[in-house]
Amino acid sequence: MVRVMRSDLAEHVAHLRLVDHHVHGAFTVDLDRAEFETHLNEGSPGPVPDWMTQFDSQLGFAIRRFGAPVLDLPAHAPADEYLARRTELGGRAVTERFLRAAGVSEWLVDTGYAADSILDVDGMAAASDGRAHPVVRLESLAEELAAEGVAGQDYADEFGARLEHATRDAVGVKSILAYRAGFDIDLSPPAPHAVADASRRWVDGIEHAPGGPRLVDPVLMRHGLHAAVQLGLPIQIHTGFGDRDLDLHRANPIHLLDFLRTPDVARVPIVLLHCYPYHREAGYLAQAFENVHFDVGLAINHVGVRSTQVVAESLELAPFAKQLYSSDAWGPPELHHLGAVLWRRAMTSVVGRWVEDGDWAADDALRVVDMIGRANALRVYGLG
């Protein structure tokens, strides 16, 4: 057996080209301080109160610690100096620095949220000097149909045709059912007449809905989910924490048990995203169901230095072949970089200690790092 000390493991982890299997585009525009700080808060969509700063958080401290050197500043540079340097370099240059420093070779990009203000799939590839692949958001596709007035008996057929066309070059689909309805509902396939009736009600009410079509009808969300099941591509499902639109207790993936027991669903890769604070429940589901995988993306950034503990807990129960890396970064490119930095740091610390204590073999540690950081995603999404 090859003996690998923590320094050797750290070097291996540092040079591993990651697959970020769930991510959004990065900004290339310049941001003032208020705009920047707003995007460091996952829970609240509103501005940061003037009596506090979002830099005083685990995420804010982590950005100053690990992001400052990317901008040629000393670690822990004060927030004012950090933001001044950002402005000096300009948004596009800042984005390219952080994306390339992340060490990611493949980005699997969900473009379904506020896509007009961030890099698209091709833009992510160009800015990072890597490869990028689209992931289609089911709810966004339904909202496009509603905006065109497609309803009634035509809705199901048109949704299926649009989904097939939209996923021609995609590696997977994604649902935000957790935000819009929660998991503690009937998740069986709805009857055709129920889909037709629900689509009519939705389209009829659009003119009175501020901001355009927003899918919240559980019947149509269930229809989209099962249409994706029939398609056969990996299905990403948001679980766990997010902004205050969701009811967190209803986003616990354990509520998906009946859905996962469905024979058709069992034939499709299901990837549970984020999961925190329900990452132990996700680990159980990944152990119990052959087709279930999960990550602890998003949380890694927001808990900062405590990400080591979250990663350690994610390694408790689930088979290592069922876990994937993601940042779930959106907007500030610091998040795309920081997710990778904190995951590498956590894996080096956690499995490095296990090797040093004699609980893990060194070659097993290297193999598990490669699986979670890269190989599992390549297999699940057919990118090998």
C-alpha positions in Angstrom: 0.0 0.0 0.0 1.2 3.5 -0.9 1.5 5.7 2.2 0.2 9.2 1.4 0.6 11.9 4.1 -1.8 14.8 4.3 0.5 17.0 2.2 0.5 14.5 -0.6 -3.3 14.2 -0.4 -3.6 18.0 -0.4 -1.5 18.2 -3.6 -3.6 15.5 -5.3 -6.9 17.3 -4.3 -5.6 20.7 -5.4 -4.8 19.4 -8.9 -8.0 17.4 -9.4 -10.1 18.9 -12.2 -13.6 19.0 -10.7 -17.0 18.5 -12.4 -19.4 21.1 -10.9 -22.5 19.2 -11.6 -25.0 21.9 -10.6 -24.1 25.6 -11.1 -25.5 28.7 -12.6 -23.9 31.5 -14.7 -21.5 34.1 -13.3 -21.8 37.9 -13.5 -19.5 39.8 -15.8 -21.0 43.2 -14.9 -19.6 45.6 -12.3 -21.4 45.5 -8.9 -21.5 48.2 -6.3 -21.2 47.2 -2.7 -25.0 47.0 -2.0 -25.5 44.7 -5.1 -22.6 42.5 -4.2 -23.7 42.0 -0.6 -27.2 41.2 -1.7 -25.9 38.2 -3.6 -24.1 36.9 -0.5 -27.4 36.1 1.2 -29.3 33.0 0.0 -32.3 33.4 2.3 -33.4 36.9 1.8 -34.0 38.4 -1.7 -34.1 41.9 -0.2 -31.3 44.5 0.4 -29.0 44.1 3.3 -30.1 46.3 6.2 -27.9 49.4 6.6 -27.0 48.5 10.2 -25.2 45.3 9.2 -22.9 44.0 6.4 -23.1 40.6 4.8 -19.3 40.4 5.0 -19.9 39.6 8.7 -20.9 36.0 8.0 -19.2 32.7 7.4 -19.5 33.3 3.6 -18.2 36.9 3.9 -15.2 35.8 5.9 -14.5 33.0 3.5 -14.5 35.4 0.5 -12.0 37.7 2.2 -9.8 34.7 3.1 -9.8 32.7 -0.1 -11.0 35.3 -2.7 -8.7 38.1 -1.9 -5.5 36.3 -3.1 -7.2 35.7 -6.5 -7.4 39.5 -6.8 -3.8 40.0 -5.8 -4.7 41.1 -2.2 -3.5 39.5 1.0 -5.8 37.0 2.7 -8.4 38.6 4.9 -8.1 42.0 3.2 -10.7 44.4 4.6 -14.0 44.5 2.7 -13.5 48.0 1.4 -10.1 47.1 -0.1 -11.6 43.9 -1.6 -14.4 45.8 -3.3 -12.1 48.6 -4.5 -9.9 46.0 -6.1 -12.9 44.3 -7.8 -13.9 47.7 -9.3 -10.3 48.3 -10.4 -10.1 45.0 -12.3 -13.7 45.2 -13.8 -16.4 42.6 -13.7 -15.3 40.5 -16.7 -11.7 40.2 -15.6 -12.8 39.3 -12.1 -15.1 36.6 -13.4 -12.4 35.0 -15.6 -10.0 35.0 -12.7 -12.3 33.2 -10.3 -13.7 30.7 -12.8 -10.3 29.7 -14.0 -8.9 29.5 -10.4 -11.7 27.1 -9.5 -10.0 24.2 -11.3 -13.3 23.0 -12.8 -13.2 21.2 -16.2 -16.9 20.7 -16.6 -19.8 23.0 -15.6 -23.4 21.6 -15.7 -25.3 24.8 -16.0 -28.9 25.5 -15.0 -29.9 28.5 -17.0 -33.5 28.7 -15.8 -33.2 31.5 -13.2 -32.5 35.1 -14.2 -30.6 33.9 -17.2 -30.5 37.4 -18.8 -28.1 38.8 -16.2 -25.5 36.0 -16.1 -23.3 34.1 -18.4 -25.0 31.4 -20.6 -23.6 28.0 -21.2 -21.2 29.1 -23.9 -20.2 32.1 -21.9 -19.3 29.9 -18.9 -17.1 27.7 -21.1 -15.3 30.7 -22.6 -14.7 32.5 -19.4 -13.5 29.5 -17.5 -11.5 27.9 -20.4 -13.4 24.7 -19.6 -16.5 22.9 -21.0 -20.1 23.6 -20.1 -23.3 21.6 -20.6 -26.9 22.7 -20.3 -29.4 21.5 -17.7 -33.1 22.2 -18.5 -35.3 23.6 -15.8 -38.8 22.0 -16.1 -40.7 24.8 -14.5 -39.2 27.4 -16.9 -40.2 25.3 -19.9 -43.8 25.2 -18.6 -43.8 29.0 -18.0 -42.7 29.5 -21.7 -45.8 27.5 -22.8 -48.1 29.5 -20.5 -46.8 32.8 -21.8 -47.7 31.6 -25.3 -51.2 30.7 -24.2 -50.8 26.9 -24.7 -53.4 25.2 -22.5 -56.1 22.5 -22.4 -55.7 19.4 -24.4 -52.7 20.8 -26.2 -50.6 21.4 -23.1 -49.3 17.9 -22.4 -48.4 17.1 -26.0 -46.7 20.5 -26.4 -44.8 20.2 -23.2 -43.5 16.8 -24.2 -42.4 18.0 -27.6 -40.7 21.1 -26.1 -39.0 19.1 -23.5 -37.6 16.6 -26.0 -36.4 19.5 -28.2 -34.9 21.5 -25.3 -32.9 18.5 -24.0 -31.4 17.6 -27.3 -28.0 18.9 -26.2 -28.7 18.8 -22.4 -27.2 16.4 -19.9 -30.1 16.5 -17.5 -33.2 18.3 -16.2 -34.0 20.1 -13.0 -37.1 20.7 -10.9 -37.7 23.3 -8.2 -40.8 21.6 -6.9 -39.5 22.1 -3.4 -39.8 25.9 -3.8 -43.2 25.9 -5.4 -45.2 23.1 -3.7 -43.0 21.1 -1.3 -42.6 17.4 -1.4 -45.3 16.5 1.1 -48.0 16.2 -1.7 -49.2 13.5 -4.0 -46.4 13.0 -6.4 -48.0 10.4 -8.7 -48.6 11.2 -12.4 -51.7 13.3 -12.8 -54.5 12.2 -15.1 -54.6 13.9 -18.6 -57.9 15.7 -17.8 -56.4 17.1 -14.6 -53.4 18.5 -16.6 -55.7 20.0 -19.2 -57.9 21.7 -16.6 -54.9 23.0 -14.5 -53.3 24.5 -17.6 -56.5 26.3 -18.6 -56.8 27.8 -15.1 -53.2 28.9 -15.1 -53.3 30.5 -18.5 -56.7 32.2 -17.8 -55.2 33.8 -14.7 -51.9 35.0 -16.2 -53.1 38.5 -17.1 -53.7 39.1 -13.4 -50.4 37.7 -12.3 -47.6 40.3 -11.7 -44.3 39.4 -13.3 -45.7 37.0 -15.8 -46.3 33.2 -15.6 -45.0 31.5 -12.5 -45.7 27.8 -12.1 -47.1 26.9 -8.7 -49.8 24.4 -9.6 -48.8 21.0 -8.1 -50.7 19.2 -10.9 -48.6 20.8 -13.6 -45.4 20.4 -11.7 -46.1 16.7 -11.2 -46.8 16.4 -14.9 -43.5 18.0 -15.8 -41.6 15.7 -13.3 -43.1 12.5 -14.8 -42.6 13.7 -18.3 -38.9 14.0 -17.4 -39.0 10.5 -16.0 -40.2 9.2 -19.3 -37.4 11.1 -21.1 -34.8 9.1 -19.0 -32.2 11.9 -18.4 -30.9 12.5 -14.9 -33.3 14.6 -12.9 -31.9 17.1 -10.4 -34.3 18.0 -7.6 -33.7 21.0 -5.3 -33.9 19.9 -1.6 -33.1 21.6 1.6 -32.5 25.3 2.2 -32.9 28.1 -0.2 -34.5 31.5 -0.1 -37.6 32.3 1.9 -39.9 31.3 -0.9 -39.8 27.8 0.3 -41.2 26.2 3.4 -38.0 24.4 4.6 -39.7 21.6 6.5 -41.5 20.6 3.2 -38.2 20.5 1.3 -36.9 17.5 3.3 -36.0 14.9 0.7 -37.4 12.1 3.0 -40.9 13.2 1.7 -39.8 11.8 -1.7 -40.0 8.2 -0.5 -43.2 7.3 -2.3 -42.0 9.0 -5.5 -38.7 7.1 -5.4 -40.5 3.8 -4.9 -42.3 4.3 -8.2 -41.0 1.7 -10.7 -40.6 4.2 -13.6 -38.7 6.6 -11.3 -36.4 3.8 -10.2 -35.0 3.5 -13.8 -33.9 7.2 -13.9 -30.9 8.8 -12.1 -32.3 11.2 -9.4 -29.9 13.7 -8.0 -30.8 15.5 -4.8 -29.3 19.0 -4.7 -28.0 20.9 -1.7 -29.8 18.8 0.9 -28.5 20.8 4.0 -29.7 20.6 6.7 -31.2 17.3 5.5 -28.0 15.9 4.1 -28.2 12.9 6.5 -31.7 12.1 5.1 -30.3 12.4 1.6 -27.5 10.0 2.6 -30.0 7.5 3.7 -32.0 7.8 0.4 -28.7 7.4 -1.6 -28.0 4.2 0.4 -31.6 2.9 0.1 -32.2 3.6 -3.6 -29.8 2.5 -6.4 -30.7 5.5 -8.6 -30.4 8.3 -6.0 -27.4 10.5 -5.7 -26.8 13.7 -3.8 -24.5 16.7 -3.1 -24.1 19.3 -0.4 -23.6 22.2 -2.8 -24.7 25.7 -1.8 -24.3 24.9 1.9 -20.5 24.5 1.4 -20.2 28.2 0.5 -22.7 29.6 3.0 -21.3 27.8 6.1 -17.7 28.8 5.2 -15.2 27.3 7.6 -17.8 24.9 8.9 -18.0 23.3 5.5 -15.5 20.7 6.8 -18.1 19.4 9.2 -20.9 19.3 6.6 -18.7 17.4 4.2 -17.7 15.0 7.0 -21.4 14.4 7.8 -22.2 13.8 4.1 -19.6 10.9 4.1 -21.2 9.1 7.0 -23.9 6.8 5.5 -24.2 7.1 1.7 -22.0 5.0 -0.6 -19.2 7.2 -2.0 -20.2 6.3 -5.5 -23.5 8.2 -4.9 -22.0 11.6 -4.0 -21.2 14.5 -6.3 -19.5 17.9 -6.1 -21.4 21.1 -6.8 -21.1 24.8 -5.9 -24.6 25.9 -6.9 -23.0 29.2 -7.5 -25.1 32.0 -9.1 -23.9 35.5 -9.9 -20.7 36.6 -8.1 -17.9 34.4 -9.5 -16.4 34.3 -6.0 -19.0 31.6 -5.3 -18.0 29.4 -8.2 -14.4 29.6 -6.9 -15.1 29.3 -3.2 -17.3 26.2 -3.6 -14.3 24.4 -5.1 -11.8 25.8 -2.6 -13.9 24.8 0.5 -14.7 21.4 -0.9 -11.0 20.6 -1.6 -10.1 22.0 1.9 -12.8 19.9 3.6 -11.9 16.6 1.8 -8.2 17.1 2.5 -8.9 17.7 6.2 -11.5 15.0 6.7 -10.1 12.1 4.8 -6.5 13.2 5.5 -7.2 12.7 9.2 -8.8 9.3 8.6 -5.7 8.2 6.7 -3.3 9.5 9.4 -5.3 7.8 12.1 -5.1 4.5 10.2 -8.9 4.3 9.7 -8.6 4.6 5.9 -6.0 3.4 3.5 -4.2 6.1 1.6 -5.1 4.8 -1.9 -8.7 4.5 -0.9 -8.7 8.2 0.1 -7.4 9.2 -3.2 -9.9 7.1 -5.0 -12.9 8.5 -3.1 -11.7 12.1 -3.7 -11.6 11.4 -7.4 -15.0 9.7 -7.4 -16.8 12.5 -5.6 -15.0 15.4 -7.3 -15.2 14.1 -10.8 -15.8 10.4 -11.7 -19.3 10.0 -10.3 -20.7 13.0 -12.2 -19.1 11.8 -15.5 -20.8 8.5 -15.0 -24.2 9.8 -13.9 -24.5 12.4 -16.7 -22.8 10.2 -19.4 -19.8 12.6 -19.9 -17.1 10.0 -19.6 
